[in-house]
């Protein structure tokens, strides 16, 4: 006969292997036989959290605590789930309970720091991180988190130094070949293997560094996801594009001097020139548009798009698996004030997740939809890029669409949550990275309606000015 603990252990192995739904089924089966097993409720809460079913995970953790109140892990996990639904006060109280029951417990200190950072209380968040560092001074995740916040605050020298710790706990993505990392040495006459380290938006934003290195006398090889190869073939400064998974020697490459992620190039480029302490000057060779699309494809979509001008592309949902997605993506319903602006044609640039909302909002018939199958015949993102080139404006939350449109030089109105990603800084309505971006910022957590009313007013002013 299998004991409860043996069943939980077996389910946890499946859980850690990514079989979360399978693990959930076992946890529920255990609870049907042992409903007052507090740990089983916690296991179930973790499975629900990992499936982004946060309200259900809250209920599971509270069930565990109703059975066993002295349970620091349950309090910590409850706080994390409450954080994800925006209940800041209850989340903080949960972390406090965990720390009272287990002083020096690192996880709730980390989570409390993240809670206050995302709530806009930057100094409170930093205080929690610093307290956690007293317990674990070498913890790479804490240092990475501090780096992100310092970069957001414009404290670049500290920020980049701390942000480098990300490689200590997430080394994946670096090349398998035995190549030295670049640390700011002179690029002249050297061959670089470059690679994105994060998402598509990051890759689009930082791919321009290839041109920077080329201007400094280097030869550049960019290794990236095969689906990005067609898009990046237009980027200046790349000598060779190599899809992930293909050895360099298959392309005739016998020697590489340095490897560097695209973000690392930004870091060490400025540090080697002593420019980090003040601001980000433009990288050498930066242009308003550094991606280009074949004009034949742009012309094709110019003829295919029948909606009248002005045309405004909209995008409301980023990658739902991103750790901060709930703070940056919105429901399409928030765009209702824009749909009410007369004389403006809205066009959905939403791909995949979130697209179904077009059938769930009252103004769905006011938003033009792209045909199925785009980006499949021409290459990933190429149709979308050509369509964007035929728009007058793109209005989007923080997604790869924002980076794509701005890298093409198209005007972008970027809608940001209260605490944005570090690259957008804390204040200001312009971007150091993209001249064509104008930023609209959430004044406080949850205040999306105010932001969209402001955007709609600006949109009306731009395209429907009042008569004199």
N, C-alpha and C positions, 0 to 999 in steps of 0.2 A: 504494500500500500504506500502510495506517494504521500509524504507529509506536506503540510501547507508550506513550510519553508522551502522544501525541495521544489515544489511547483512554482513558487515565487522566484527561486533562483533560476530555474529553467526558463521562465518567462522573461526574466531580466536579461539573460543571455540573448534571447531573440530580440528583445528591445534594443540592446546595444548593437546588434547586427543590422538594425534598421527595420526590423519587422514589427513596427509599433502596433499595428492593428492586431496582429497575432498575439502580441504580449497583452494588449488590452483585453482581449477575449479571455485569456487565462486569468488575469487579475479579477475580472468580473466573475468567472467561474469559482475562483477561490472565495470571493466575497459572498457568493450565493450559499456556500457551505459554512463560511465563518464570517458572518457580517460584522462582528465586533473585533476583527483583526485590524488594528490601527495601521500597521505597516502596509497591509494590502491596499488600504485606501490611499496611502501615500504613493505607492507604486502606480495605482490607477491614475492619480492626479498628475504624475509625471508623464504618463502616456498621453493623457488628454492635453496637457500643456504642449507636448511635442507635436501634437496635431493642431495646435493653435485653437483649441476649444477651451478658452480661458475660463469662461463662466462655469463650465462643468468641472474644470480642474479645481477651481475655488471651492466648489461644493464638496469635492472629494477630500481636499485637505481639511476642510472644516469638519467633515465627518470623522476623520482621523483624530482631530483635536478634541472632539466631543467625547471620544473614548479614552484618549490619553493626552491630557493637557500638557504635561511636561514632555515635549517632543520637539526639540530645537529644529530638526530638519523639516518637520511639517510646517512650523512657523515661518522658516525661511522660504520654503517653497510657496506657501500661501502668499507671502509678501511679494514674491516675484510674479505670481499670477495676478494679484491685485494691481501691481504696477502696470501690467500689460493691458488692463482695462481702464487705466487712468485714475484709479482710486488711490491718490497719493497718500492721504492721511492714514487710511487703513493699512496700506502697504508699509509705511514707516513704522506704525505700531507693531505690525507683525515682525519686522526685522528687530525692533526693540525687544520684543518678547523672546526671540531666538537668542539674542545676545545676553539677556538677563539669565536665561536658563543655561547658557553655555558661553561664559565670558571668553573673549579671544577667538570666537568662531569667525573664521575669515569670510566665508561666503556671504552672510548677511551684511557685512561691512562693504564688500564689493557691490552687492546688489543695492544697498542703500545709497552708495555713491552714484550708481547709474540712475537710480530713481530720481534723485534730486537734480542731476544733470539734465535729464529729459524733461523735468518739470520746470526748467529754466532757472533753478537755484544753483548756479554754477559754483559759487563759493562753498555752499553746504556740501555739494557733491565732492569737490576737491578735498574738503576737510575729512569726509568719510574715507576717501582713497588714501589720504596721508595717514589716517589712523590705521588703516589696513596694512600700510607699508611698515608700520611699527611692529606688526606681528610677522609679516612676511616681506622683509626688505628686498628680497631677490625675486619676488613673484613677477614673471614677465607680463602677465595680463594686466596687472595693476600699472606697471610702467607704461605699457601700450595705451591704456585708458588715459593716463595722465598726458601722454603725448598728443592724443587726439584733442583733448581739451585745451592744452596749451596752443596747439595749432589754430583751433577755433578762436582763441583769444588773441591771436597774432603774436604770441610769444614763441617765435620761430626757433630760436636757438635751443631753448629747452625742449620745445615740441618735437623737433626732428630727432634729437638725441633720445628722448623717451620712446618715440614712435618706432625706433629701430628694434625695440624689444619684441615687436610682433613676430619677427622671424624665429624667436626662441621657442614660441609655443605653436607656431603655425608655419613650419618650414616647407610645406608642400608648395609645389610650383617652381621651385628652383631647378636649374638644369641638372641632369644626372651626370653630365660630363665633368671631368676634373678640370675646371676652369676657375681661376682666381676671381673673387668678387671685386668690383670696382669701388674704390673709396676716394675718388676725387683726383686721381693721378692725371697727368696731362694726356688728353685723348689723341693728340697728334700722332698719326702713323699707326694707331692701334686698331684692332678689330674687336668689336663688341657684339656679344650675344644679348639681345634685349628681349624682354617678355613682360606681358601684363601679369599682375599678381592678384587682381581682384575682379570686379565685374566688368560688364561691357562698357558701362559709362566711364569707369576709370581708364579702360583701355583707350577709348576714344579721346578722352581728355588729355592723356599723357603721351600718346603716340607721337606727338609733335617733337618730343625730345630727340628722336632720331635725327631730325634736321639740325637740331642744336649741336649734336656730336659731329655730324658730317661737316658743318661749318667750321668746327674746331679741328678738322683734319682727320677724323676717324672714319673707319669703314663700319657699317652697321648691318647686322643680321637681326631680323625680328622674327621670333618664334611665337605663334599665337594660334588660337582656335582656328581650324580650317574654315569655319564659316565667316571669319573676319578677313580672310585673305583678299577676297575681291574688293571689299571696302577700303582696306589699307593699301591696296596697290597704287592708289592715287597720292599717297602721302610722300612728300618730298623728303629725301635724306635716307630712305631705306634702300640699301644695296641688294638685299635678298630677303624674301619672305619665306618662312619655313613653317608648315603646319605642325602643331603639336604631335608628338609621337613618331616623327620621322627623324632618324639620325642625321646629323649634319654632314657626315661623309657621303651620304647619298646625293648631296648637292655639291659635291666637290670641295667641301670645306675641310681643310686639314689642320688649321691652326686658328685659335681664338685667344685673344689676350685677356679679355675680361668678360664677366657676365654681370648684368645689372637688371633689376626690374625697372620698369618705366618710372615708377615713383621714386625708387632709389636714385635714379639719375637726377631728378629734380632736387632731392635732398643734398646729394654730394656736389652737384653743380654749384649750388649757391654757397655751401659751406666752404668749398675750395676757393671761393672768391670773396669770402668774408661779407656776404650780402644778406645773411639770414636775419640779422637782428632788427631790421627795420620793416621791410615789406618784400613782396615778390615783384621785382622788375620783370618786364617781358623777357621770355627766353629769346636769345638771338634767333632771328628768322621768323618769329611769331607773326602771323597774319590774322586778319579777321576771319578768313576762311582758309583752312589748311586741308580740308577734304574736298574732293571734286568728283563729279559724276559725269559720265559721258553725255554730251549734249543731245545725242540721238535719243537717249532714254528720257531725258528731261523733256524734249519735244514730244515724245510719245505721250507722256502723262499730261502735257499741256493740252493736247488734243482730247485725251480721254476724260479729263476732269470737266464735267459739265456744270458744276455749281458756279453761280456767279461770284464775282469778286465784290468786296474784299473777302478772301478766304482765310479762315482762322482754324488751324489744326489744334485739337485738344487731346490731352492725355491725363488720366486721373489715377492710374494704378501702376505702381512699380512691381518689382519682383516680390510676391507675398512671402517668400522665404527669407527675405532680408531681415536682419535682426531688428531694424528700426522702422520696418514698413508701416506699422500702425501710426507712427508719428509723421510720416511723409506722404502716404497715399490718402486719398479721400474717396468718398462715394461720388459717383457721377452726378447724383442729385444736387451736390453743392454747386454745380455749374449752371443751375437753373437761371440765375440772374444774367448770365452771358447769353443764354438762349433767348432771353427777352429783349436783347438789344436789336432794334430793327435794322434791316439792311445789311446784316453781317451773316455770312454763310459759315456755319460750323462744320468741321469735318473731323471724324474720329481717327486718331492715330493709334488707338489702343489695339494691342495685339494680345491674344491669349486671355489670361485671367483678367476679369473685369469687363470684358467686351460684352458679356451677357446683360450688363446693366442697361445697355441701350434699349432693351425691350422692357425695362422695368421702371422707366421714368416717363413722366407725362410729356416731356418735350423731346422724346426720342425721335419723333418724325422731323424735328428741326435740325438733326445732326446727320450729315451725309456719311455714308459708310463706304469703306473701301471694298473692292471685290475680293472674294476668296482667292487664295493662291498667289498673292503678291509676295515678292522676294524669293520665289521658288525657281523661276526660270532664269532671272538675271543674276541672282546671287543674293546672299543674306544682306538685308538692309538696303540694297541698291534701289529697289522700287520705292521703298519708303523715303529714301534720301531724295530721289528724283521728284516724288510727290511734294516733299517739304520745300524743294526748290521752287515749286509752283504756288506756294502759299505766301500770303502777305505777313502772317504772324503765326507763331506757335505759342500756345498757353498750356503749360504743363506743370505738374508737380515734379519733384526731384527724381527723374528717371533717366535712363539712357537716351530717351527721345530728346531731352533737353540738351545733352551733350552733342548728339548727332546734328540737331538743327543749328546749334551755335557754332559747331565746327564747320558747317557749311556756310556760315555767315548770315543765316536767316534770323530776323528779329525774334527773340524769345522773351516771353514774360514768364518768369520762374516763380512758382508759388511754394513758399517754404514754411515748414512748421516752426514752432517757437524756438526750438534748438535745432539748427540745421547741421548737416554734415560739415566737417571742419573746412572744406574747400570754399564754402560760401560766406565764411566769417559770421560774426554776430550781428553786425549792423551794416547799413548802407544799402542802396538800391542798385548798385552796379557790381560787376564781378571783375576781379583782377585777371581772371583767366580768359574771359570771353567778352569782347567789346559789344556784341549784339544782344547781351542779356540784360534785362531789367528785372529786378527782384521785388516781389511783394511778400512781406513777412507777416506771419501770424503774431498778433500782439500778445497773446497769452494762450495757454493750452486750451484747446477746444473752440477757439474763436474763429473757426473757418468761415461762418457766414459773413463776418465783417470783412474778411479778406476778399471774398468773392464779390461782395457789393462794391468794394473799392475797385476791383479789377473791371467789373461791369461798367462802372461810371467812367473809368479811363477809356474803356473800349468805345463807349458811346461818344465820348469827347473826341476820340481819334477819328472815328468814321462817320459820326452823325453829329457834327458840331451844331450848336444852336444858331439860328439865323441872327444876323446882326440887325 
